[in-house]
Amino acid sequence: MKKLIATAAALAAVSAFSVVAFADAYVTISDETGKIVVAMMPIELTDNDGDGNITVNDVLISAHDEFYADGNGSAEESYATVDSDYGPMITKLWGVENGGAYGYYINNVAGMSLNDPIKDNDHLYAFVYTDAQNYSDKYTYFDLPTYTYDGIAPDTQPSIELHLSAAAFDENWSPVTVPVEGATITINDEKTDFVTDSTGTVTVDLPGGRDGVYIISAVSETETIVPPITLVKVVVDEEATDNDIEDNGAQEITDAPETGDVDAATDSSKGSPDTGIADVAAVAGIAVLAAGAFIVAKNRK
Ligand SMILES: [Ca+2]
């Protein structure tokens, strides 16, 4: 526990430097262990490679510069590409060189090239295959990228219904989406008892009674899945009654919780251990979010 808090505090210190980022697009990265190491963080769109366009490559350079090694790393050490007959290809992602087993999706659609354009509010998800031999990792995603409960009563249970889908191909090799059954939901990296049904649907209860921002993801024991991500923000109104919930439903990704939004959540969570999940995880998760980077317990080799 002490260690987790110390880590969170260290990351919080980083926030002083990262809150100035101007949110233009969002990036998520998962590593070779299937762990989300950057969770839908805002990235300023910058032409890092100087080709005159804003592309996947530019966003990945920025993401590594800003978030690798708890914000102390650089794209130079942790990200690399090589030119090939098919255009530039990734040879290193999040410090991992595995012979080219990487993938990236833009707004849940498979990217074709590192030269694919990225525009305002796009969500780029890049991942290292955990199965670099057979590429069995399936890209999965929830139907809602972000979700906000605003003004929920203190005694009301916030919950969210999500649908988990996987990107797949039909018999004609046309891209299709299929529901992911039997996946266990995680909240801030902690497993829950919530499991997706045969239609990929699951209702997830969140800690109530306090403000919070939560990373919802999933793991599967039967399939190798790229961890999906939904950010949920809960704002408690002490004056509200049960019927006053302003359920904002599916939010545009521009409404993804930003660093300033969780300051209060971080404070209020310290004195409120009454949650459905391990409190340490919740505090660490929120503190990490406040730091401007969801870098959750990156285990370096
Ligand atoms: Ca560029």
Residues whose N, C-alpha, C, O or C-beta is under 5 A from the ligand:
A	BS01	CA	D47 N48 D49 G50 D51 G52 N53 I54 T55 D58
